[in-house]
Amino acid sequence: MPMGISRCRVSYLDQEGLDHAVEVEAESLYEAVAMAVAEFRQGEIITDAPGPMTEFCVTVIRKPIEHRIRLSQVTKWAEPTMREGPAGISKRQRVRALLGQPG
């Protein structure tokens, strides 16, 4: 399954129930597993290397999304309003409390 180059966490449970995991960068699930198996086989600490029937869990690690926001924007957003109903009021009150502002 092609996915472009992605960072992946590949893990498996050995026969003793121990979880082994490694992070790799791969272009497909197959490549991720193959790269992980190569890493596991090189590892000096693993005595029970994966075999043909080993089931792997591959987690694609998404790139983080970065947001920039000024404190003044947060403070302004936290001002009391009825715009978003009770849920919005609660969120805004929580933000004001975290900022040390009166409720």
Secondary structure, DSSP 8 states (H G I E B T S, - for coil): -EEEEEEEEEEEE-TTS-EEEEEEEEEEHHHHHHHHHHHHHH-SS-SS---TT---EEEEE---------HHHHHHHTS--STTHHHHHHHHHHHHHHTT---
